[in-house]
Amino acid sequence: MEQKSWAHSGPWAIQSVAVLTACAGFVFAGLVPESTVPLVIGILFSCVIPQLVGGIILFRRGEVLLATICCLFGTVITMGAAFTMYTMVFMAPKPGAFTPQLLGVFWFVLFIITEVFAIGFGRASWFLLLGIAEVGASFLFLSINAWTGSQVAGAIAGWLLIFFSAFCIYASSALLLAEHFERPILPMGKPIFK
């Protein structure tokens, strides 16, 4: 009897990233009231499991690049954002009780790491490279927002996250349909690097 290999968990993990980046993007872009921020914490935590489990399955399948970014999003980025948001909303004794500059370091380091990932995805497709580079740019603007308090930088980051959510929906749909129909259905673009 033929042993089945692990299924491709990438679409599941990427769909959870689409959910969290859309919700976070709407908050940072100022498209929803600040009173909704506590709900984002629950959304972020609920999106950890698909990313982390999906990433582990991808490691098992030998897909190191996608597995690594799924696990990075599922742990450091998603849980880090959820814990810091919880601290800012529920644990801060009063507004201005602490300053957010450390988040500037957090987001800037993630910006650098994500741009390195983008280069790796260029081996698969120019579309994937641009999508990952774009979310890296959102981390840069989140860093600027944390360092300077610039509402404009925060709003730009929010819109970039919303665009990234749309990218994730398309990319996960392309992967899902390609796996299901055993052939590419939605185009993803040609590789940049050999």
C-alpha positions, 0 to 999 in steps of 0.5 A: 500500500502506497504511503501518503505524503503530507498534504501542502499546508501552505494555503491554510497558513497563508489564508490565516496571514490574509485574515490577520493582515487585513484586520491589523491593516484596517486598524493601522489605516484608521478604517475602524475605530480604536475601540475595536483594537482588543478584538484584534488580539483574539484574531491574532492569537487565532491565526497562530495555529494555522501558521505554526502547524502549517509551517511544521508540515511544510518543514516535514515536506522539505519546503524550507523557505515557505515553512520558515516564513510561516513559522516566523509569521506564526510565532514572532510576528503574530504572537509578538504583535498580539502580546504587545497590543495586549500590553498597550491596551490592557496592562499600561496603567495610563496612556504615555506610561511607556514609550513604543521605541522598542517596537521600532527595533522589532519591526525594523529587524522584521523588515530586514528578515522579510526582505531576505525572504523576498529574495528567496521567493524570487526563485519561484516567482516575481509575483511572490518576490514583490508580495513578500517585499511589499509586506516587508515595506509595511514593517518598515513603516510600522518601525517608523511609526513606533519610533516617531509616532507618525500617524502617516507612517502608521496609515501607510503601513495599514494600507500596505498590510491590506494590500498584502492580505489581498496578495495572500488571498490570491497566492493561497488560492493559486496554491490551493487550486494548483494542488487540487487540480494538479496543474496551475490554474491562477498564474503566479509569474515566472521566476526571477532567479534560477 
